[in-house]
Amino acid sequence: AVGKMGASGTVVLLEGREQTLNFIPSPYRFCLMMSDDKLIGQRRAAQRIAAAAKSRVSNDEDVLPALRASLGELAAAVGDS
């Protein structure tokens, strides 16, 4: 997708971890750097919780109950492993 957009003349800015960016040649990329490696795991957990919560709500619903339920599921899954 990035290649097609670039070929059509669109400037595509990429953000991500070095492991991801290494696979996409572009002069318009920057690497996400974190001072503490634990933050990467916390960021990923937050992404998983947000994605799960998004699938639970419609546009007019309060997201907080969905976030709590998604957090509970992730915590239970981690506890089981």
N, CA, C and O atoms as a GROMACS GRO file, in nm:
protein
  324
    1ALA      N    1   0.082  -0.119   0.000
    1ALA     CA    2   0.000   0.000   0.000
    1ALA      C    3   0.087   0.126   0.000
    1ALA      O    4   0.060   0.222  -0.071
    2VAL      N    5   0.193   0.122   0.082
    2VAL     CA    6   0.282   0.238   0.089
    2VAL      C    7   0.348   0.262  -0.046
    2VAL      O    8   0.362   0.376  -0.090
    3GLY      N    9   0.390   0.154  -0.110
    3GLY     CA   10   0.454   0.166  -0.242
    3GLY      C   11   0.361   0.225  -0.346
    3GLY      O   12   0.402   0.310  -0.425
    4LYS      N   13   0.236   0.180  -0.347
    4LYS     CA   14   0.137   0.233  -0.442
    4LYS      C   15   0.111   0.380  -0.418
    4LYS      O   16   0.101   0.458  -0.513
    5MET      N   17   0.098   0.418  -0.290
    5MET     CA   18   0.073   0.560  -0.259
    5MET      C   19   0.191   0.646  -0.300
    5MET      O   20   0.173   0.754  -0.356
    6GLY      N   21   0.312   0.598  -0.272
    6GLY     CA   22   0.431   0.674  -0.311
    6GLY      C   23   0.445   0.686  -0.461
    6GLY      O   24   0.482   0.792  -0.513
    7ALA      N   25   0.414   0.578  -0.532
    7ALA     CA   26   0.424   0.581  -0.678
    7ALA      C   27   0.324   0.678  -0.740
    7ALA      O   28   0.348   0.731  -0.848
    8SER      N   29   0.213   0.701  -0.672
    8SER     CA   30   0.113   0.793  -0.725
    8SER      C   31   0.144   0.939  -0.691
    8SER      O   32   0.069   1.029  -0.728
    9GLY      N   33   0.255   0.962  -0.618
    9GLY     CA   34   0.294   1.098  -0.586
    9GLY      C   35   0.257   1.143  -0.447
    9GLY      O   36   0.284   1.257  -0.409
   10THR      N   37   0.196   1.056  -0.369
   10THR     CA   38   0.159   1.089  -0.232
   10THR      C   39   0.280   1.075  -0.141
   10THR      O   40   0.352   0.975  -0.149
   11VAL      N   41   0.303   1.172  -0.055
   11VAL     CA   42   0.409   1.162   0.044
   11VAL      C   43   0.353   1.084   0.163
   11VAL      O   44   0.252   1.123   0.222
   12VAL      N   45   0.418   0.974   0.197
   12VAL     CA   46   0.372   0.887   0.303
   12VAL      C   47   0.470   0.895   0.419
   12VAL      O   48   0.587   0.861   0.404
   13LEU      N   49   0.421   0.939   0.534
   13LEU     CA   50   0.503   0.942   0.655
   13LEU      C   51   0.483   0.813   0.731
   13LEU      O   52   0.370   0.770   0.754
   14LEU      N   53   0.592   0.750   0.770
   14LEU     CA   54   0.585   0.624   0.842
   14LEU      C   55   0.636   0.641   0.983
   14LEU      O   56   0.736   0.709   1.005
   15GLU      N   57   0.569   0.582   1.078
   15GLU     CA   58   0.610   0.582   1.217
   15GLU      C   59   0.608   0.439   1.264
   15GLU      O   60   0.514   0.365   1.235
   16GLY      N   61   0.709   0.400   1.337
   16GLY     CA   62   0.707   0.265   1.390
   16GLY      C   63   0.839   0.228   1.453
   16GLY      O   64   0.932   0.307   1.460
   17ARG      N   65   0.843   0.104   1.498
   17ARG     CA   66   0.967   0.053   1.557
   17ARG      C   67   1.065   0.018   1.446
   17ARG      O   68   1.024  -0.006   1.332
   18GLU      N   69   1.191   0.014   1.478
   18GLU     CA   70   1.295  -0.010   1.378
   18GLU      C   71   1.273  -0.140   1.302
   18GLU      O   72   1.296  -0.145   1.181
   19GLN      N   73   1.228  -0.246   1.371
   19GLN     CA   74   1.206  -0.374   1.306
   19GLN      C   75   1.103  -0.363   1.195
   19GLN      O   76   1.114  -0.432   1.094
   20THR      N   77   1.003  -0.279   1.213
   20THR     CA   78   0.900  -0.260   1.111
   20THR      C   79   0.953  -0.174   0.997
   20THR      O   80   0.934  -0.206   0.880
   21LEU      N   81   1.018  -0.065   1.031
   21LEU     CA   82   1.065   0.030   0.930
   21LEU      C   83   1.172  -0.027   0.840
   21LEU      O   84   1.186   0.017   0.726
   22ASN      N   85   1.248  -0.124   0.887
   22ASN     CA   86   1.355  -0.182   0.806
   22ASN      C   87   1.303  -0.248   0.680
   22ASN      O   88   1.378  -0.266   0.584
   23PHE      N   89   1.175  -0.283   0.676
   23PHE     CA   90   1.117  -0.349   0.560
   23PHE      C   91   1.055  -0.252   0.460
   23PHE      O   92   1.007  -0.295   0.355
   24ILE      N   93   1.054  -0.122   0.491
   24ILE     CA   94   0.988  -0.025   0.404
   24ILE      C   95   1.088   0.085   0.366
   24ILE      O   96   1.114   0.173   0.448
   25PRO      N   97   1.142   0.081   0.246
   25PRO     CA   98   1.236   0.186   0.205
   25PRO      C   99   1.162   0.317   0.177
   25PRO      O  100   1.074   0.323   0.092
   26SER      N  101   1.200   0.422   0.248
   26SER     CA  102   1.138   0.552   0.228
   26SER      C  103   1.223   0.658   0.295
   26SER      O  104   1.277   0.635   0.403
   27PRO      N  105   1.238   0.775   0.232
   27PRO     CA  106   1.310   0.884   0.298
   27PRO      C  107   1.224   0.955   0.403
   27PRO      O  108   1.274   1.038   0.479
   28TYR      N  109   1.095   0.922   0.407
   28TYR     CA  110   1.001   0.988   0.499
   28TYR      C  111   0.958   0.893   0.610
   28TYR      O  112   0.840   0.863   0.625
   29ARG      N  113   1.052   0.846   0.687
   29ARG     CA  114   1.018   0.757   0.798
   29ARG      C  115   1.097   0.800   0.921
   29ARG      O  116   1.205   0.857   0.911
   30PHE      N  117   1.039   0.771   1.035
   30PHE     CA  118   1.111   0.797   1.158
   30PHE      C  119   1.084   0.683   1.254
   30PHE      O  120   0.978   0.622   1.254
   31CYS      N  121   1.184   0.657   1.334
   31CYS     CA  122   1.181   0.543   1.425
   31CYS      C  123   1.131   0.586   1.562
   31CYS      O  124   1.176   0.687   1.617
   32LEU      N  125   1.040   0.509   1.617
   32LEU     CA  126   0.989   0.534   1.750
   32LEU      C  127   1.093   0.486   1.851
   32LEU      O  128   1.125   0.368   1.856
   33MET      N  129   1.144   0.578   1.930
   33MET     CA  130   1.246   0.545   2.031
   33MET      C  131   1.185   0.565   2.168
   33MET      O  132   1.116   0.664   2.193
   34MET      N  133   1.211   0.471   2.257
   34MET     CA  134   1.160   0.483   2.393
   34MET      C  135   1.274   0.467   2.491
   34MET      O  136   1.366   0.386   2.470
   35SER      N  137   1.268   0.544   2.597
   35SER     CA  138   1.376   0.542   2.696
   35SER      C  139   1.376   0.415   2.779
   35SER      O  140   1.479   0.378   2.835
   36ASP      N  141   1.263   0.349   2.788
   36ASP     CA  142   1.250   0.230   2.871
   36ASP      C  143   1.184   0.121   2.786
   36ASP      O  144   1.075   0.141   2.733
   37ASP      N  145   1.250   0.004   2.774
   37ASP     CA  146   1.198  -0.104   2.691
   37ASP      C  147   1.061  -0.153   2.738
   37ASP      O  148   0.984  -0.205   2.657
   38LYS      N  149   1.029  -0.138   2.865
   38LYS     CA  150   0.898  -0.181   2.916
   38LYS      C  151   0.785  -0.101   2.852
   38LYS      O  152   0.673  -0.150   2.841
   39LEU      N  153   0.815   0.020   2.809
   39LEU     CA  154   0.712   0.104   2.748
   39LEU      C  155   0.660   0.045   2.617
   39LEU      O  156   0.544   0.065   2.582
   40ILE      N  157   0.745  -0.028   2.546
   40ILE     CA  158   0.701  -0.090   2.421
   40ILE      C  159   0.591  -0.192   2.450
   40ILE      O  160   0.491  -0.197   2.379
   41GLY      N  161   0.610  -0.273   2.553
   41GLY     CA  162   0.508  -0.370   2.592
   41GLY      C  163   0.381  -0.302   2.640
   41GLY      O  164   0.271  -0.348   2.610
   42GLN      N  165   0.396  -0.194   2.715
   42GLN     CA  166   0.279  -0.121   2.763
   42GLN      C  167   0.204  -0.059   2.647
   42GLN      O  168   0.081  -0.057   2.646
   43ARG      N  169   0.277  -0.007   2.549
   43ARG     CA  170   0.214   0.052   2.430
   43ARG      C  171   0.136  -0.055   2.355
   43ARG      O  172   0.024  -0.031   2.311
   44ARG      N  173   0.196  -0.173   2.340
   44ARG     CA  174   0.128  -0.282   2.269
   44ARG      C  175   0.004  -0.328   2.345
   44ARG      O  176  -0.099  -0.356   2.284
   45ALA      N  177   0.012  -0.336   2.477
   45ALA     CA  178  -0.105  -0.374   2.557
   45ALA      C  179  -0.217  -0.272   2.539
   45ALA      O  180  -0.333  -0.309   2.524
   46ALA      N  181  -0.182  -0.144   2.540
   46ALA     CA  182  -0.282  -0.039   2.520
   46ALA      C  183  -0.347  -0.050   2.382
   46ALA      O  184  -0.467  -0.028   2.369
   47GLN      N  185  -0.268  -0.084   2.281
   47GLN     CA  186  -0.323  -0.101   2.146
   47GLN      C  187  -0.422  -0.218   2.143
   47GLN      O  188  -0.528  -0.208   2.081
   48ARG      N  189  -0.387  -0.327   2.209
   48ARG     CA  190  -0.475  -0.444   2.212
   48ARG      C  191  -0.606  -0.414   2.285
   48ARG      O  192  -0.714  -0.453   2.240
   49ILE      N  193  -0.595  -0.343   2.398
   49ILE     CA  194  -0.715  -0.307   2.474
   49ILE      C  195  -0.805  -0.215   2.392
   49ILE      O  196  -0.926  -0.233   2.388
   50ALA      N  197  -0.744  -0.115   2.329
   50ALA     CA  198  -0.822  -0.020   2.248
   50ALA      C  199  -0.890  -0.090   2.130
   50ALA      O  200  -1.006  -0.062   2.100
   51ALA      N  201  -0.820  -0.181   2.064
   51ALA     CA  202  -0.879  -0.252   1.951
   51ALA      C  203  -0.996  -0.339   1.995
   51ALA      O  204  -1.099  -0.343   1.929
   52ALA      N  205  -0.980  -0.407   2.108
   52ALA     CA  206  -1.089  -0.491   2.159
   52ALA      C  207  -1.208  -0.404   2.200
   52ALA      O  208  -1.323  -0.440   2.175
   53ALA      N  209  -1.182  -0.292   2.264
   53ALA     CA  210  -1.290  -0.203   2.307
   53ALA      C  211  -1.363  -0.145   2.187
   53ALA      O  212  -1.486  -0.131   2.189
   54LYS      N  213  -1.289  -0.112   2.083
   54LYS     CA  214  -1.351  -0.054   1.963
   54LYS      C  215  -1.455  -0.148   1.903
   54LYS      O  216  -1.558  -0.104   1.853
   55SER      N  217  -1.426  -0.277   1.908
   55SER     CA  218  -1.520  -0.373   1.850
   55SER      C  219  -1.645  -0.390   1.935
   55SER      O  220  -1.743  -0.450   1.890
   56ARG      N  221  -1.645  -0.340   2.058
   56ARG     CA  222  -1.757  -0.355   2.149
   56ARG      C  223  -1.855  -0.237   2.148
   56ARG      O  224  -1.967  -0.250   2.196
   57VAL      N  225  -1.815  -0.123   2.094
   57VAL     CA  226  -1.899  -0.003   2.105
   57VAL      C  227  -1.944   0.047   1.968
   57VAL      O  228  -1.877   0.026   1.867
   58SER      N  229  -2.058   0.113   1.969
   58SER     CA  230  -2.102   0.184   1.850
   58SER      C  231  -2.068   0.332   1.872
   58SER      O  232  -2.016   0.369   1.977
   59ASN      N  233  -2.095   0.412   1.775
   59ASN     CA  234  -2.053   0.552   1.778
   59ASN      C  235  -2.107   0.632   1.897
   59ASN      O  236  -2.041   0.725   1.943
   60ASP      N  237  -2.224   0.598   1.946
   60ASP     CA  238  -2.286   0.680   2.050
   60ASP      C  239  -2.274   0.621   2.191
   60ASP      O  240  -2.333   0.674   2.285
   61GLU      N  241  -2.200   0.513   2.206
   61GLU     CA  242  -2.188   0.450   2.337
   61GLU      C  243  -2.070   0.503   2.416
   61GLU      O  244  -1.973   0.554   2.359
   62ASP      N  245  -2.079   0.491   2.547
   62ASP     CA  246  -1.968   0.525   2.636
   62ASP      C  247  -1.861   0.417   2.623
   62ASP      O  248  -1.892   0.298   2.634
   63VAL      N  249  -1.740   0.455   2.601
   63VAL     CA  250  -1.632   0.360   2.577
   63VAL      C  251  -1.574   0.300   2.706
   63VAL      O  252  -1.512   0.194   2.701
   64LEU      N  253  -1.593   0.366   2.819
   64LEU     CA  254  -1.531   0.322   2.943
   64LEU      C  255  -1.568   0.178   2.982
   64LEU      O  256  -1.479   0.102   3.018
   65PRO      N  257  -1.695   0.139   2.978
   65PRO     CA  258  -1.726  -0.001   3.010
   65PRO      C  259  -1.657  -0.100   2.914
   65PRO      O  260  -1.613  -0.207   2.956
   66ALA      N  261  -1.649  -0.064   2.788
   66ALA     CA  262  -1.582  -0.151   2.691
   66ALA      C  263  -1.433  -0.161   2.720
   66ALA      O  264  -1.374  -0.269   2.708
   67LEU      N  265  -1.371  -0.050   2.759
   67LEU     CA  266  -1.229  -0.054   2.794
   67LEU      C  267  -1.206  -0.142   2.916
   67LEU      O  268  -1.111  -0.220   2.920
   68ARG      N  269  -1.292  -0.128   3.016
   68ARG     CA  270  -1.278  -0.209   3.137
   68ARG      C  271  -1.293  -0.358   3.106
   68ARG      O  272  -1.217  -0.440   3.157
   69ALA      N  273  -1.391  -0.392   3.024
   69ALA     CA  274  -1.412  -0.533   2.988
   69ALA      C  275  -1.293  -0.587   2.909
   69ALA      O  276  -1.249  -0.700   2.931
   70SER      N  277  -1.241  -0.507   2.818
   70SER     CA  278  -1.127  -0.549   2.737
   70SER      C  279  -1.003  -0.566   2.823
   70SER      O  280  -0.926  -0.660   2.804
   71LEU      N  281  -0.982  -0.475   2.916
   71LEU     CA  282  -0.870  -0.487   3.009
   71LEU      C  283  -0.883  -0.614   3.093
   71LEU      O  284  -0.785  -0.686   3.112
   72GLY      N  285  -1.005  -0.642   3.141
   72GLY     CA  286  -1.027  -0.764   3.219
   72GLY      C  287  -0.995  -0.889   3.140
   72GLY      O  288  -0.935  -0.983   3.194
   73GLU      N  289  -1.034  -0.892   3.013
   73GLU     CA  290  -1.005  -1.008   2.929
   73GLU      C  291  -0.855  -1.025   2.908
   73GLU      O  292  -0.804  -1.137   2.915
   74LEU      N  293  -0.786  -0.914   2.882
   74LEU     CA  294  -0.641  -0.923   2.860
   74LEU      C  295  -0.571  -0.967   2.989
   74LEU      O  296  -0.480  -1.049   2.985
   75ALA      N  297  -0.613  -0.913   3.102
   75ALA     CA  298  -0.553  -0.952   3.229
   75ALA      C  299  -0.577  -1.100   3.258
   75ALA      O  300  -0.488  -1.169   3.307
   76ALA      N  301  -0.697  -1.149   3.227
   76ALA     CA  302  -0.727  -1.291   3.249
   76ALA      C  303  -0.642  -1.378   3.157
   76ALA      O  304  -0.594  -1.484   3.198
   77ALA      N  305  -0.624  -1.334   3.034
   77ALA     CA  306  -0.544  -1.412   2.938
   77ALA      C  307  -0.399  -1.418   2.983
   77ALA      O  308  -0.334  -1.522   2.972
   78VAL      N  309  -0.347  -1.308   3.034
   78VAL     CA  310  -0.208  -1.305   3.082
   78VAL      C  311  -0.195  -1.392   3.206
   78VAL      O  312  -0.095  -1.462   3.224
   79GLY      N  313  -0.295  -1.388   3.292
   79GLY     CA  314  -0.295  -1.469   3.413
   79GLY      C  315  -0.299  -1.618   3.385
   79GLY      O  316  -0.246  -1.697   3.462
   80ASP      N  317  -0.362  -1.656   3.272
   80ASP     CA  318  -0.373  -1.796   3.236
   80ASP      C  319  -0.245  -1.852   3.175
   80ASP      O  320  -0.226  -1.973   3.171
   81SER      N  321  -0.159  -1.764   3.127
   81SER     CA  322  -0.038  -1.813   3.060
   81SER      C  323   0.079  -1.829   3.152
   81SER      O  324   0.187  -1.869   3.108
   0.00000   0.00000   0.00000
